[in-house]
Amino acid sequence: MAIVESRSRSEWQELDRSHYMHPFTDYKDLGEKKSRIIVRADSVYIYDADGKQILDGMSGLWCVNAGYGRDELVEAAAKQLRELPYYNSFFQCAHPPSIELSRLLQEITQPQFNRAFFAGSGSESIDTMIRMVRRYWELMDQPDRQIIIARENAYHGSTIGGTSLGGMKLQRAQGGMLVPGIEHIGQPYWFGSDRSLSPDEFGLQVARLLEQKIEELGADKVAAFVGEPVQGAGGVIVPPETYWPEIQRICDEHGILLVTDEVICGFGRLGEWFGADFYGVRPDLMTFAKGVTSGYLPLGGVMVGDRVSDVLIDKGGEFYHGYTYSGHPASCAVAIENIHIMQRENLVDYVRDDIGPYLQEKWHSLAAHPIVGETRMVGLMGALELVRDKSTLDRFDKDEGIGTKCRDFLVDNGLVMRAVGDTIVVAPPLILTHAQADELVEIAWKCLDLTAQAVS
Ligand code: PXG
């Protein structure tokens, strides 16, 4: 009997309340409500225990890029689990899935990337990257280059490394001391600024915060700059076009390593394989997770550019770092098949040339709604800003929790999107059809109406 059939919906809810500590959850609050129990999924839809169909406008948690119900991925996992369910890559061992995946990643990334290090999640990838960056500078005989610069409101995971590197104030405030040697600069959030500059001028100004920070700290103390090409969990902050080229210039001029955190942007989300490709930057390292397996099994990793890997290999001796599940065979087998699917079905081109532009146009039609202040979308990753007054772009009072109200209307009406404050974000599976894009935007408009009615 399938697990789902062994109990009723209300039994699941009761047991959930009693035993399961959810991630990023107010436990008391959840105890007073009930969880929505999701039992199955297919294509771009999830289904709850009452059989309600919901369009998954978030690809799970920004990860189910190839969509649900992919038998090829299930078969790849099953086949590998039967053949070799586990073995490690420590102590001079390796297995074909992890080797083949490294090769495949080399094929789809920029030419400086010839090597991959594997982890079990995005957070572990970030921790790996932090240790690798600092190790690189030790080996370069510049051990004082320890500081890593990231951005406010960035999300880089929940391990201590991820929390420290991230710029989420509330998250950082919990749980005591963080990793030292991490600094934050402002984010390229034009709508969140006073909007006195054009987006392009603003992009340059915010990029130059990096230069100011480097000058303040001394370039000989700075190891790396890390940024999500488009900040995801922070509210889909699409940077102005001037931003990333200026960041690249500044990193180059000061010899600082450039790291793009591709956990969300990687694997086709922006209509290129990686966010760095979309913005035309050449990172020294890229962290990835989520879309690499379309979320079917956990896997993360770091693409290590030659600049760093050459030094680690030539001078480093043993790198004392790794996880039991680094390069897990079944996860790697799923990742290989997932990338093959994306190649076979031209999913990256489909996002860039077809469904991306199609959904973007529809999404921008929501800008006409009376409580929408801005819409933005690149590839299949977008956001809209809820405002009280369209002419002044004044926001609602924070206490009103308008974003959450809107999100609840959306889910009740059959569409999952996330609320980041009063910013509603969307990132559907890359296989979205035109009809499903129409459905998504229709439900969104209806729920904006319901939200507007609820506040007036
Ligand atoms: N980097 C980025 C850019 C991420 O988005 C991580 C690292 C950490 O990955 P793991 O696999 O350790 O979770 C992430 C994860 C949200 C949300 O609510 C976003 C993430 C995770 C959970 C929730 O938007 N991103």
Boltz pocket constraint, residues with backbone or C-beta under 6 A from the ligand:
constraints:
  - pocket:
      binder: B
      contacts: [[A, 61], [A, 120], [A, 121], [A, 122], [A, 123], [A, 124], [A, 126], [A, 155], [A, 156], [A, 157], [A, 158], [A, 162], [A, 228], [A, 232], [A, 233], [A, 234], [A, 261], [A, 262], [A, 263], [A, 264], [A, 289], [A, 290], [A, 300], [A, 418]]
      max_distance: 6.0
